[in-house]
């Protein structure tokens, strides 16, 4: 299936890789289907592209690459909604807000995107953990200064 994207022009995707967000993403409730598209020569970041709207795409990353202390507990309702049976089925991504420099860019650790790798059901969840920010600096160098 061909898909027009916000950042990479037209790309070929496998429709079996489409992530299904039953209730959309907060702020984009009508957007129910997204696909993860790798960024060439960049293993840290991936594009979460809407299948429906070409201009709607988020840069995401693995939050465990940002902070070694990242630890989330999913509520039973989320586990049920995504039909998660085993921990190994869970993938976690955090949305990145790109600024002029990487040092100024932030990542949302408070509201990760969780998806079940087996059935492709996905959901953005808001954690009740006050330690995590919606604007955590991406660069550890900028945190030192």
VEXDREN-2710 file (C-alpha; in Angstrom, 1 decimal):
% VEXDREN-2710
k/r/px/py/pz
1/UNK/0.0/0.0/0.0
2/UNK/1.3/3.4/-0.9
3/UNK/1.1/6.2/1.7
4/UNK/1.8/9.9/1.3
5/UNK/3.7/11.1/4.4
6/UNK/4.6/14.4/6.1
7/UNK/8.3/13.9/6.0
8/UNK/9.3/11.3/3.5
9/UNK/7.0/11.8/0.5
10/UNK/5.3/8.7/-0.8
11/UNK/6.4/5.4/0.8
12/UNK/5.3/1.8/0.5
13/UNK/3.9/0.3/3.7
14/UNK/2.6/-3.1/4.7
15/UNK/-1.0/-2.7/5.8
16/UNK/-0.5/-5.4/8.4
17/UNK/1.8/-2.9/10.2
18/UNK/-0.9/-0.3/10.7
19/UNK/-1.4/0.5/14.4
20/UNK/-5.1/0.9/15.5
21/UNK/-5.9/3.6/18.0
22/UNK/-9.5/2.8/18.9
23/UNK/-10.1/6.3/20.4
24/UNK/-7.4/8.2/18.3
25/UNK/-4.7/10.2/20.0
26/UNK/-5.7/13.0/22.4
27/UNK/-6.3/16.1/20.3
28/UNK/-6.6/13.9/17.2
29/UNK/-9.5/11.6/18.2
30/UNK/-10.7/11.1/14.6
31/UNK/-7.2/9.7/13.6
32/UNK/-7.5/6.0/14.2
33/UNK/-4.7/4.5/12.1
34/UNK/-1.0/5.2/12.2
35/UNK/2.1/3.4/11.0
36/UNK/5.7/3.6/12.3
37/UNK/8.2/4.5/9.6
38/UNK/11.9/4.3/10.3
39/UNK/14.0/7.3/9.6
40/UNK/16.9/6.4/7.3
41/UNK/20.3/6.4/9.0
42/UNK/18.7/7.2/12.4
43/UNK/18.0/4.4/14.8
44/UNK/17.0/6.7/17.7
45/UNK/13.9/8.2/16.1
46/UNK/10.9/6.9/14.1
47/UNK/8.0/8.7/12.4
48/UNK/4.4/7.8/13.7
49/UNK/2.5/8.7/10.5
50/UNK/-1.3/9.0/10.2
51/UNK/-2.6/6.8/7.5
52/UNK/-5.6/9.1/7.0
53/UNK/-3.9/12.6/7.1
54/UNK/-0.7/13.1/5.2
55/UNK/0.3/16.2/7.2
56/UNK/-0.1/14.5/10.6
57/UNK/3.0/12.8/11.8
58/UNK/4.9/12.6/15.1
59/UNK/8.5/12.0/15.7
60/UNK/8.8/9.2/18.4
61/UNK/11.5/7.5/20.3
62/UNK/12.0/4.7/22.7
63/UNK/11.8/6.4/26.2
64/UNK/14.2/3.9/27.7
65/UNK/16.9/5.4/25.5
66/UNK/16.2/8.8/27.1
67/UNK/16.2/7.8/30.8
68/UNK/17.4/4.6/32.3
69/UNK/15.0/5.0/35.2
70/UNK/11.8/5.1/33.1
71/UNK/9.4/2.7/34.6
72/UNK/5.7/2.5/33.8
73/UNK/2.8/0.5/35.2
74/UNK/-0.1/0.1/32.9
75/UNK/-3.6/0.3/34.4
76/UNK/-5.7/-2.8/34.0
77/UNK/-8.1/-1.0/31.7
78/UNK/-5.2/-0.3/29.3
79/UNK/-4.0/-3.9/29.4
80/UNK/-7.6/-5.0/28.7
81/UNK/-8.2/-2.5/25.9
82/UNK/-5.0/-3.5/24.1
83/UNK/-5.6/-7.2/24.9
84/UNK/-2.1/-7.5/26.3
85/UNK/-1.4/-11.0/27.5
86/UNK/2.4/-11.0/27.9
87/UNK/4.9/-8.2/28.7
88/UNK/6.9/-9.1/25.6
89/UNK/4.0/-7.9/23.5
90/UNK/4.3/-4.3/24.8
91/UNK/6.2/-1.6/22.9
92/UNK/6.5/1.9/24.3
93/UNK/7.2/5.1/22.4
94/UNK/7.4/8.8/23.5
95/UNK/6.5/11.7/21.3
96/UNK/9.4/14.1/20.6
97/UNK/8.9/17.9/20.2
98/UNK/11.7/19.1/17.9
99/UNK/13.1/22.5/18.5
100/UNK/15.8/24.4/16.7
101/UNK/18.5/22.2/18.3
102/UNK/18.5/18.8/19.8
103/UNK/19.6/20.3/23.1
104/UNK/16.3/22.3/23.2
105/UNK/14.1/19.4/22.0
106/UNK/11.9/17.6/24.5
107/UNK/10.2/14.3/24.9
108/UNK/6.8/13.6/26.5
109/UNK/7.5/10.9/29.2
110/UNK/4.2/11.6/30.9
111/UNK/2.0/10.3/28.1
112/UNK/3.7/7.5/26.2
113/UNK/2.2/5.6/23.3
114/UNK/1.7/1.9/24.2
115/UNK/1.0/-0.7/21.5
116/UNK/0.5/-4.4/21.5
117/UNK/3.0/-5.8/18.9
118/UNK/0.9/-8.9/18.4
119/UNK/-2.5/-7.3/17.4
120/UNK/-1.3/-3.7/16.6
121/UNK/-3.8/-2.1/19.0
122/UNK/-2.4/1.1/20.4
123/UNK/-3.2/3.9/22.9
124/UNK/-1.6/7.0/24.3
125/UNK/-1.8/6.8/28.1
126/UNK/-1.3/9.5/30.7
127/UNK/0.8/8.2/33.6
128/UNK/-0.1/9.1/37.2
129/UNK/3.7/9.4/38.0
130/UNK/4.7/13.0/38.9
131/UNK/8.3/12.2/38.1
132/UNK/7.7/12.3/34.4
133/UNK/7.3/15.5/32.5
134/UNK/5.6/16.2/29.2
135/UNK/8.6/18.3/28.3
136/UNK/11.7/16.3/29.4
137/UNK/14.8/17.6/27.7
138/UNK/16.0/15.1/25.1
139/UNK/19.7/15.9/25.5
140/UNK/21.5/14.9/28.6
141/UNK/24.1/17.5/27.8
142/UNK/21.5/20.3/28.2
143/UNK/20.4/18.9/31.6
144/UNK/23.9/19.2/32.9
145/UNK/24.2/22.9/32.1
END
